[in-house]
Amino acid sequence: MTETEFKYGDSKWLEQPDHISKSQIKREMHALQALGEELVALSPAARAKVPLDEELLDALELADKLAKKREALRRHIQFIGRLMRTRDVEQIEQALAVMRNTKQAADKQFHKVEKWRDKLLTNDEALTEFVAAYPDIEVQQLRLLIRQAKKEREKEQPPKAFRELFQLIRPVIMDGEHG
């Protein structure tokens, strides 16, 4: 081996198809660290739905305790990223994707309920439309809450009936979606 090859490395490794650049390795490590950060951000109940081993669970619990110590938490998240390198993260990513989709669906339904509530309070024909779309609703209770919510708005009172209206129509809309 010549002095140049020893100093700068053998050029044959560049031609190998399985060679991964240092930049690519860094990108992968950052992605694993970001995945670790996402796990740290989860509540313990949500974390229980993700397939994690004991060592990773312990590291995440410690991260919860370090939440108020910014620099320690930053270093610990890097440690979690290092732990993630030795794990098969495909199942973890799948579980997190399911959670993200579930949250998006819940947000979408929540917005749908809000839109119906606002429509019921601003448009008189909306009541007939709502009852046609969701015949399981208690119409008398619905009318009462709409009237009360409109009065609260006019008198600038706290929105008690406004919230009750939401609580009344939400399960009907949610069940209507799944039924």
C-alpha positions as a printed NumPy array, in Angstrom:
array([[  0.   ,   0.   ,   0.   ],
       [  1.391,   3.383,  -0.925],
       [  1.576,   6.3  ,   1.467],
       [ -1.208,   8.163,  -0.427],
       [ -3.637,   5.239,  -0.144],
       [ -2.943,   4.984,   3.574],
       [ -3.299,   8.727,   4.117],
       [ -6.491,   9.289,   2.119],
       [ -7.987,   5.819,   2.226],
       [ -8.51 ,   3.217,  -0.411],
       [-10.565,   4.554,  -3.306],
       [-12.202,   1.126,  -3.816],
       [-14.766,   1.82 ,  -1.053],
       [-16.268,   4.569,  -3.2  ],
       [-17.119,   2.041,  -5.901],
       [-18.895,  -0.354,  -3.521],
       [-22.723,  -0.176,  -3.872],
       [-23.306,  -0.736,  -0.14 ],
       [-21.324,   2.339,   0.828],
       [-23.36 ,   4.944,   2.705],
       [-22.07 ,   8.495,   2.84 ],
       [-21.397,  10.229,   6.125],
       [-24.146,  12.742,   5.284],
       [-26.65 ,   9.934,   4.743],
       [-25.705,   8.366,   8.076],
       [-26.172,  11.744,   9.778],
       [-29.605,  12.193,   8.147],
       [-30.641,   8.759,   9.381],
       [-29.39 ,   9.52 ,  12.9  ],
       [-31.302,  12.827,  12.949],
       [-34.433,  11.011,  11.771],
       [-34.057,   8.488,  14.603],
       [-33.532,  11.317,  17.085],
       [-36.674,  13.044,  15.775],
       [-38.542,   9.768,  16.227],
       [-37.214,   9.665,  19.792],
       [-38.435,  13.239,  20.36 ],
       [-41.864,  12.238,  19.104],
       [-41.897,   9.337,  21.58 ],
       [-40.876,  11.672,  24.413],
       [-43.761,  14.011,  23.521],
       [-46.328,  11.203,  23.844],
       [-48.369,  10.758,  26.997],
       [-47.673,   7.566,  28.971],
       [-51.064,   6.18 ,  27.844],
       [-50.251,   6.792,  24.165],
       [-46.736,   5.422,  24.664],
       [-48.222,   2.161,  25.955],
       [-49.693,   1.574,  22.477],
       [-46.231,   1.658,  20.888],
       [-44.123,  -1.543,  20.871],
       [-41.126,  -0.491,  22.997],
       [-38.586,  -2.597,  24.882],
       [-37.803,  -2.13 ,  28.578],
       [-34.597,  -0.105,  28.064],
       [-36.328,   2.363,  25.747],
       [-39.317,   2.664,  28.108],
       [-36.975,   3.443,  31.011],
       [-35.187,   6.071,  28.918],
       [-38.532,   7.683,  27.993],
       [-39.66 ,   7.72 ,  31.636],
       [-36.41 ,   9.448,  32.581],
       [-37.004,  11.973,  29.793],
       [-40.376,  12.785,  31.398],
       [-38.558,  13.548,  34.665],
       [-36.036,  15.754,  32.862],
       [-38.729,  17.853,  31.158],
       [-37.886,  21.008,  33.122],
       [-34.116,  20.662,  32.664],
       [-33.661,  21.741,  29.053],
       [-30.002,  20.894,  28.494],
       [-30.262,  17.56 ,  30.299],
       [-33.367,  16.724,  28.264],
       [-31.588,  17.649,  25.017],
       [-28.679,  15.324,  25.871],
       [-31.072,  12.582,  26.951],
       [-32.998,  12.844,  23.671],
       [-29.673,  12.355,  21.88 ],
       [-29.167,   9.26 ,  24.03 ],
       [-32.631,   8.008,  23.061],
       [-31.648,   8.594,  19.418],
       [-28.581,   6.397,  19.987],
       [-30.785,   3.705,  21.543],
       [-33.071,   3.877,  18.514],
       [-30.125,   2.984,  16.225],
       [-30.036,  -0.547,  17.621],
       [-33.81 ,  -1.075,  17.367],
       [-36.085,  -2.107,  14.545],
       [-37.987,   1.167,  14.294],
       [-40.44 ,   0.079,  11.597],
       [-43.053,  -1.111,  14.116],
       [-42.588,   2.049,  16.201],
       [-43.049,   4.241,  13.117],
       [-46.18 ,   2.307,  12.122],
       [-47.705,   2.718,  15.603],
       [-46.958,   6.46 ,  15.569],
       [-48.462,   6.793,  12.073],
       [-51.668,   5.123,  13.268],
       [-51.806,   7.565,  16.208],
       [-51.266,  10.548,  13.901],
       [-54.055,   9.378,  11.581],
       [-56.399,   8.737,  14.507],
       [-55.754,  12.239,  15.827],
       [-56.334,  13.752,  12.385],
       [-59.622,  11.87 ,  12.058],
       [-60.707,  13.   ,  15.534],
       [-59.794,  16.612,  14.713],
       [-61.747,  16.381,  11.469],
       [-64.827,  15.08 ,  13.297],
       [-64.478,  17.742,  15.991],
       [-64.456,  20.445,  13.298],
       [-67.488,  18.853,  11.659],
       [-69.406,  19.042,  14.975],
       [-68.337,  22.681,  15.432],
       [-69.501,  23.547,  11.908],
       [-72.9  ,  21.928,  12.507],
       [-73.292,  23.758,  15.822],
       [-72.49 ,  27.114,  14.21 ],
       [-74.757,  26.337,  11.268],
       [-77.625,  25.426,  13.627],
       [-77.242,  28.763,  15.431],
       [-77.017,  30.931,  12.317],
       [-79.296,  29.211,   9.8  ],
       [-82.93 ,  28.373,  10.602],
       [-83.174,  25.749,   7.821],
       [-80.174,  23.935,   9.294],
       [-82.366,  22.313,  11.961],
       [-84.46 ,  20.485,   9.342],
       [-81.303,  19.532,   7.454],
       [-79.639,  18.241,  10.632],
       [-82.679,  16.174,  11.682],
       [-82.852,  14.669,   8.172],
       [-79.153,  13.769,   8.304],
       [-79.237,  12.517,  11.916],
       [-82.738,  11.241,  12.757],
       [-81.61 ,   9.803,  16.126],
       [-81.306,  13.302,  17.648],
       [-83.701,  14.425,  20.373],
       [-85.369,  17.194,  18.351],
       [-87.099,  18.881,  21.293],
       [-83.852,  19.076,  23.296],
       [-82.033,  20.316,  20.185],
       [-84.568,  23.139,  19.615],
       [-84.399,  24.143,  23.275],
       [-80.6  ,  24.355,  23.288],
       [-80.54 ,  26.307,  20.017],
       [-83.015,  28.838,  21.463],
       [-81.051,  29.127,  24.723],
       [-77.723,  29.493,  22.923],
       [-79.14 ,  32.287,  20.726],
       [-80.469,  34.101,  23.821],
       [-77.093,  33.738,  25.553],
       [-75.417,  35.286,  22.535],
       [-77.848,  38.203,  22.398],
       [-77.509,  38.914,  26.128],
       [-73.734,  38.284,  26.037],
       [-74.003,  35.647,  28.752],
       [-71.592,  32.748,  29.333],
       [-72.03 ,  30.128,  26.574],
       [-73.528,  27.332,  28.695],
       [-76.208,  26.232,  26.192],
       [-73.676,  26.735,  23.377],
       [-71.477,  24.042,  25.004],
       [-74.464,  21.831,  25.835],
       [-75.536,  21.978,  22.186],
       [-72.088,  20.749,  21.193],
       [-72.325,  17.934,  23.77 ],
       [-75.752,  16.933,  22.436],
       [-74.858,  16.777,  18.74 ],
       [-71.318,  15.377,  19.035],
       [-72.239,  11.745,  19.875],
       [-74.997,  11.751,  17.259],
       [-72.59 ,  12.94 ,  14.545],
       [-69.802,  10.59 ,  15.693],
       [-72.159,   7.567,  15.742],
       [-73.583,   8.623,  12.392],
       [-70.098,   8.479,  10.912],
       [-69.37 ,   4.968,  12.165],
       [-72.848,   3.524,  11.684]])
